[in-house]
Amino acid sequence: MSFDIFVCRFENGEPAPLDMSAAHEVLAPYVVARDPRANLLHVRTAEMEEADVFFSSPDSITFNRFGGGGIMDLLAVLLRRLDAVLVVPGGPTMIRRDEDRDLLPAALRDEWTVIVARTGAEIDRAIRAS
């Protein structure tokens, strides 16, 4: 898929920093190319599925040109490790547990669909349904 999705953290409705060291640790085994000037990693799973991963800001990681179950499973691990949510512009915001809904900004919580998605398969179904 060639659109952007965003890994983010929120506390009390405000953006919160992600643990970028942990993010790099999760992604490191899958990195096949990197561009430090653009804060870009190109990752590839064992299933040969790929994604571009941009470390956009201290509170956001962007996935672009992604697809396949292996990438979705990797996203699920990343979300769990970072205690983060997945924001799909024009689609759902995916949280890992119902209580995470209270951490979201009002605009995401009240104006967009928020669903619980814990696994790569659940993330994939939610994106495809949007």
Residue, then its C-alpha position, 0 to 999 in steps of 0.5 A: m500500500s502506498f499511503d502513510i500510517f502513523v505510529c504515535r503515543f498519546e498521554n492525556g490527549e496530547p502527543a507523547p514521545l516514543d522510545m526511539s531506541a526501542a523502535h530501532e531495536v524492534l526494527a533492526p533485524y529487518v533493516v535492509a537499507r537506511d538513509p540517515r539524512a532522511n531518518l529512513l529505514h527500509v525494512r523487509t520481513a522473512e516473507m519478503e514484504e517491505a516498508d519504508v519507515f520514517f522517524s518523522s518526529p519524536d512522537s511519530i513514526t511513519f510507515n509507507r509503501f507497506g503490505g503483507g502479514g509480516i509487516m502487519d505483525l511487525l507493526a503489532v510488535l512495534l505498537r506493543r513495545l512502544d505502548a503506541v497506537l496506529v493512526v490511519p488517516g481517513g481510516p481507524t485509529m487502532i489501540r491495543r486495549d479499550e482503556d487506551r481510548d481515554l489517552l487519545p486527543a478528542a478529535l481522534r477519539d470523538e470524530w474518527t473510528v477507534i478500534v482495538a487491534r492487537t495482532g497483525a491480522e487485526i491491523d490488516r483487516a481494519i486497514r482493508a476495511s477502511 
